[in-house]
Amino acid sequence: MSDLVAKYAALQALVKEIARETSDAHDDETVAQLAIDHHTVVRQFESIGNQRILEVSDRDAHRAVGCVTVTEFLQTKLRITHPKKRLQAVQALEPMHAMTGEKLPPVCPNTARELAAGTIGPDHVHAVLDVLKKIPSAVDVEQRARAEEVLAEFATTLTPKEITAAGVRILAHLDPDGTLTDDRDRARNRKLNLGCQDSQLMSKLTATLDPITRALFDVVLAKWAAPGMNNPDDELSPIGDGSDIDSNLLREAADRDHRSQSQRNHDAFKALLHAAVNGGLLGGSHRGLPPQIIVSITDAQLREHAGVARTATGSDLPISDVVKLAADAQPHLAVFSDVTNEPLFFGRNRRLASQAQRLMAFAQYKGCSKDDCTTPFAHTEMHHAEADWADGGNTDSPHLAPACGRHNRAVGSEPYQWSTEKIADGPDRGRYGWRRNADPPETLRANQLHRIDELLQQHSPDIVEPRPPVSDIEHQLAQVAAERLPRAPRNDITWPQDMGFDAA
């Protein structure tokens, strides 16, 4: 055992000893100092952890523990919530290798020094890096280095929020009249982020728009978000841009409109997306599926009017919204006890899966089949899971499984690669599982992240209780949609519909 391995083993033993101790016998000042010392050590270990991450990256050591990328290693093995932000910190604070092989000094040496000393934490580091990213490219190297030095010094006494405020002053000093900011800076800082869905299934959209995008968005909102336009609460509200609408009708709709400007902006954006999806702007196909909303639900969910449906892009829809979509949808059945009349068996006649096969795979998997992978189905490829196409595998539905690009390429015969095999029993029977090539063989593992509701229903049916319909009209729509479905043993219903879906 190397010295470093032995020291980490001793550290873990020491941590267990410390965890068993209490500070009851000490005075208040000592108790407070213990808390200070503890968090200083935690911050120091953040710096040491960056060194360990860099070593893993330099040696591709993540492959040894079954991870295809360093990001996956941080997310699954180190359990880091924001792996990309952590990698940005590693790149800024650690000495990286140049193309010629020699080590370069850290980009932010002062910030790295303070983190190693435990005087600042990771939130301070990210605040400093956020300010530095906003410095115009035209600012010379010396001024940029001086700004990093000042920010690192501020970080030892200021909160991350105060660092951001101080950064505004520094940026104003470096570029007082804004003349140094150019297109390169604007291009570097442009972004649009769609946040995760919350407990109400709502999502937060945040963006930093470049000037042209802002101007275009202003034009759209001027028409589509005008009072009375695209109001979902008003059946007579004009839809779209309102260019062919009588001015009197629009004026009456505006008088009935009690939405805030923010709500009108939201509804205009929704209507714009609706028009893009239905107007053919997205083309005819995306990875073999129609580029429209595709949801999968069971007939039990439809009958009971309860549950949450998952879309092919990974979003969750409340059942009330699914019923509204279903009223105009052309349903497709994915029947798992028999083979349907869909052309699902191609053998060696074609390599790429058909749209019908992809719809079947979505109903079965909902996302990437590799365990712990969060990639939604719309961003996956069809993996020849029984035998690779190059090895004589057939393009038949029972032999296919969805896999994201990086995991599809991770399958192979090398020790650091993966193999797939159909699971024969248990709750994942009939699905493909993954295991790393190892001796002895590891246990097959299926991805259950995309089927949490289904697993809850299997193991704890009382957790998922049916809810009554939200309204009588929704109940009637559910009955109409259910009547349009032929009876079939254990089926999942995929709704391709004209505003979300296109019939397969």
N, C-alpha and C positions, 0 to 999 in steps of 0.2 A: 504494500500500500504506500502510495506517495505521501510526502509531507502534507500537500494540500488536501488530499482526500482525508487523511487522518485528522487534520485541523478542522475540517468541516464536520466530521463525525464527533469530534470533541466539542465543537460549538453546539451541535444539536443536543448533545447530552447536557451541556451547560444551560442551554435555553430551557430544557425540561426542569432542571433544578431551580432556575430562577422563577419559572411559572408556579412551582409549588410553594414558593416563599410568599410571605405577606409583609407589609410595612407597618403592622400594628404596633410594634415595639418602638418605633421611631417618632421623633417629634415632627411637627407640621412642616418646618423648614426642610428637614431631610426628606420627607415624603414628596414635597414639591420638587426638590432637586433630583430625586430619583426619576420622576416623570420627565424632567428636562433631559437628564442623561439618557434615558431610554429612547426618546425621540431623536436625540442627536445621533445615537448609534443607528437608528432606523434610516435616517437620511444618509449617513455614511455608507450603509449597505446598499442604498440605491445606486451610489457611485460604483461600488464594487460589482453590483449586479450588472451595470452597463459594461464593465470589462468582461464579465462572463458571457454576456450576449454577443459581444464583438468576437470573442474567441469561437463561439459556436458558428457565427456567420463566416468567419475567415476559413474555417475548416470544413464547412458543410456538415457539421456534427449533428444537425437536426435530423438528417437522414437516418442516423443510427438509432433514433427512437421513434421512427415511423412518421416523421413530418416531412411533407413535400417542400415546404418553404419555411424560411425563418419566421415570417409572420404567423404561420400556422403553429410553429413551435411556441412562440410567445403567447398565443391565444389559448392553446389547448394544454400545453405542458407547464408553462409558467403562470397561467391563469391571469394574464395581464388584460385589463379591460379595453384599453386603447393601444393596441400593438403598434400601429403606425406612428402615433405620437411618441411612443417609447423609442422606436427606431430612429426617429428624427433627433431625439435627445442624444442617443448613442453616437450618431454621425456628427453632431455638433460638439460633443464634450470629450470624445475619445480620440486618440491619435490614430488616424486611418492610414492605410497603405496607399502609396501612389502607384500609378500604372507601372513604373519601373521597379517597384518592390520596396523602396525605402519608406520608413514611417514618417508621416507628416505631423506637425504639431496640431493640437485641437483647434477647431475653428473658433471656439469660445473658451479660451484657456482660463480666464478669470472666473467664469461661471462654473467651469469644471472644478477649479480649485476650491471654491466655496462649497460645492456639493460634497466633495471628498472630505472636507473638514466638518461637514454636518451643520453648517451655519444656515444653509438654505435647503429647501425641499424640492421635490419634482414639480409642484405647482409654480414655484418661483422660476424654475428653469423654463417651463413652457411659456410663462409670461414674458421672460426676457427674449426667448426665441421669436415670439409673436411680434414683438416690437422690432427686432432686427430684420424680420422678413419685410417690414414696411419701409425700410430705408431705401431710398431710390438707388438704382444701379449706378447713377452718375456720381454718387458720393465716393470720394477716394478711399483707399484701403486704410490709411492712417485715421481718418475721421470715423470710419466704421469700427475700427479696433478700439478707439477711444470711447465710442458709444457703448460698446460691449463692456468695457472696464467700468464705466460709470454705472451701468445697469446692474452689474454684478455686485458693486458696492452698495447700491440702493437696496438690492434684494436681501441683504443681511439684516436690514432694519424695517423694511416696508413689507406690506402684504402683497400678494400677487395682483390684487385689484389696484393698489396704489402704484405698483410698478407700471401697469398699463397707463395710468394717468401721467406718471413721470415720462413715459415713452412719448406721449403726445407732445410734451414740452421739448424733448430731445429732437423729435422729428421736425418740429417747427423751427428749431435752431439750425438744423442741418439744411432745411429747404424752406426758408421763411416765406417766399412768395410762390412756392409750388412749381417753379420753372424747371426744377431738376427731375420731377416725376415725368416719365415718358411712357410710351406704349408698352415697353418691356415690363415696367413695374405694374401697370394696370393688368396686363396679361397674366403676370405671375400671381396676382392677388385675387383674380376673379374666381368665384366659387358659387355653388348652389348645393345645399345639403338638405336631404329629406330625412328627418329624424324618425326614430322608431315609434310605433303606435303605442299609445298609452292605454290605461285601463278602460277608457271610453272608445278605444280604437281610433282616436284622433292622432294626427301627425303634425309636427312642427316643421315648417319650411323656412330655412334661413338662406340668405344669399348676399353676395357682394357682386353687384352688377357693374360691368364696364359702361362707359358713357353711352355707347350706341345701343346696348341692350336696354339700358334704362330708358332711353328716348323711345325705343320701339314699344316697351311695356307701357309707357305713358300714353302712347297713341291708342293701344288696345284698350286700356282702362277708360280712356276718354269716351269710347263708344260702348263697349261691352259692359262697363260698370256704371253707366249713367243711371240715374234714378228711374226705376220702373223696368229696366232691362234685365233679362235672365233671372227673374225672381222665382225661385222654386216654390215659394209659398203662394204664388198667384198663378192660377191656371191660364189667365188671359195675358200674362206677361210676355212681351215680345222675346223671341229666342234668337240668338246670334248677334249680328251687329245692328239690327233694326233699320237697315237702309231702305227696306220696302214697306215699312210700317207707316200707317197713317199717323200724322203728328198728333191728332186728337186722341187716338188710342194710346199713344205713348204718354201723353200728358195725363190721361186718366190713370194709367198704370203707375206713373210717378206719384200721383196723389195717394195711391193705395200703398205705396212702398214705405215701410217703416224700418228698413234695414240701416245699419250704420255703414259708413264708407268702407270699413274693413270687411264687413260681410258682403257688400256689393263687389269688392275686389275679389273675394274668394269665389263668389258665384260666377263672376266673369271668367276667372281662370278655369273653373270647372267646365263652363260652357265651351271655352276655347279648346280644352282637351277633348271634350266630347266631339267637337267638329273635326278635330285632327284625326281622331280614331275612326269616325264614320265617313270621313271624306276621302279616304284612301291615301292620305298623306304618308302613312307609315308603310306603304307597300303591301304586297300580298302575303308575306311570310317572314317570320323571325324564328330561326332555328327549327324550321319545320312546322311551326304552329302559326295560326292566324294572329297577327299583331293586335289583338283585342283582348278584352277582359275574359278570362277563362276561369271558372270556378268549379269545384267539385264538392258535391254534398251527397249524403245518403238519402234514400227514400224515407228513412226513419226521421231524419232531421226535418225533411219537408213536411211529413205528416204531423210531427209534434211541434213544428214551428219553434224549434229551440236549437241553440248551438251557434257556432261560428264557422264560416266557410273560409277555406284558404284558396287564394288565387294562384295562378301559375307564376306570377311575379313575386309571390311571397307575402302579399298583404292579406289581412283578415277582414272579412265582411260580416256584419251582423246579419242574421237570418232574414230580418225585415227587408234589407237591401237586396238580398239574394232573391226573395220572392218578387220584388219589383222587376228585377232583371229576368226572372223566369217567365213572367207573364208574356213577354215578347220573344222568348228564346226558342231556338230549335234544339231540343234536348238530344243528347247522345248517351246511350247506356254503355257502361263498362261492366260486363257481367263476368264474374270471376269463377263461377262454377261450371261454365261451359264455354265453348268457342263460338263467337258471334260470326255473322256473315261478312264482317269487315275483312278486307284483304290484309291479314296480319302475318301471313307466312310467305316469305319471299325466297327462303333458302339462300342460294348464291347468286340469284338473279340481280340483286341490287345491294349496294353497300349501305346506303343511307336509309334510315327509318322513314316510313311514310307518316303523314299527318295523323292517320287513324292510330298507328302504333304509338305515336307520341302522346295522343290523348289517353290511350290505355295506360301508358306508363305514368302519366300525371295522376290519373285516378288511383294508381297503386302506390306511388312513392311520394308525390307532392314536392319533391326536391331532390338534391343530390343524394345518391344511395350510400355514399361513404359515411361511416359513422362520424358524428360530431360536426359534419359540414353543414353550414347554414345557407349555402347557395340555393336560391329558389329554383323551381323547375324551369322557368323561362330562360335561365342563364346556364342550362346544362346541355351536354351533348349526349347522344345515345351510345352507350358503351356495350360492345359485344361481350357480355359478362360470362357466358358459358365457355366460349373460345374466341379469341381475337380474330378479326377478319383476316389478318395476315396469316393466321394459323389454321385457316379453313372454317372459321366460325360462320354461322348462318344468321341472316337478318330476320329472325323470327321473334315475335313478341315474347314468348316464354323465355327467350335467351338474351333479352335486352334489359338494361337498367340505366337510368339517367346518372350521369356523372359530370361534375364541373370540369372545365378544361384541365386544371392542374392535377386533379385526381385521375382523370381519364389517362393522362400521360404518365401517371405514377405506377400503372399496372405493368408488370413485367416479371422476368425470371431472376433478376438480380436480388441479392440479400436485402438491399434497402428498399426494394419495390414491394408492390402489393399484388395479391391474388383475390379473385372473386369467386364465390361458390353459392349455389342456391341453398337456402336454409330449409331443412326437412321437417322441423317440428317447432312447436311453441307459437307464440303470438306473431312471429315474423315468418311463419311458414309460407313458402312460395315466393318470398322476396330474396334478393341477393345480398349476401353479407360479405364483408371485407376482412382480410387479415394480412398482416405483414409476413413476408417470407421469412420464416425462422425455423430453427430446429431445437426443440420439438415445435410442431405447428401451433399457432395461437388459436384462440377461440374465434369463430366467425362472429362478427358484430354488424348488426344492421343499424341504419340511421333512424332514430325515433324522434328526432327533433321536430320533424315536420308533421308528426302524427300524435302530438301530445293529447289532444282531445279524445282521439280514438283509444289510446292506452288508458286514459282516466276512466273512460266508459267501461272498458274491459275489467279493470281491477277495482274500481270504486264507482259503480254506477250511480250511487246516491249523490256524488259530487256534481254531476252534470244533470240537473233537474230541468224538465221541460218548462218553458215559460208560456203563458197564454199569449195569443196574438196581440199585437200592438193595437190593431184596429180591425173592425169588421171587414173592411175592404181588403186588407192584407190577407185575412183568413179566406175570403172568397178567391183571391188570386192564387193562394196556395192550393185550394181545391181544384181550380181550373188547371193549374200546372200539373198537379198530381194525376188528374184524369187523362192528361195527354201522354203519360208515361205507361208503356206496357209493363205488366207485372213480370218480375224476374227475380230469381233467388239471389239474395245478397248482392245488391248492385250499388254502384256509385254513379251519380248522375253528373255529367259534365255539361255545363250550360254554355255553348258557344252562341253568342247572341249579337244582334246587329249593333248594339251600342257598345258592347263589350265584346261580343264574340261574333265570330263568323261561323257558319255551319261548316263542319269538316267534310 
